């Protein structure tokens, strides 16, 4: 389940909430009880780095060269 950041537009209270993607967004602030919570944009908790995945990573034999022509050695 994703972790969402919320901020109250009334009292500026900030909080995080673990919710299902299908769950409706929260609206009531737990600090001031005003219906003024808004979801904030936040950075994901993971980062993809490195050279990446290639179609040849887990293929063997003749299946290795699917995207391009022959390489000259």
Secondary structure, DSSP 8 states (H G I E B T S, - for coil): -EEEEEEETTT--EEEEEE-TTS----S-TTT--S-EEE-----S----SS---TTTT--GGGG--SS-----
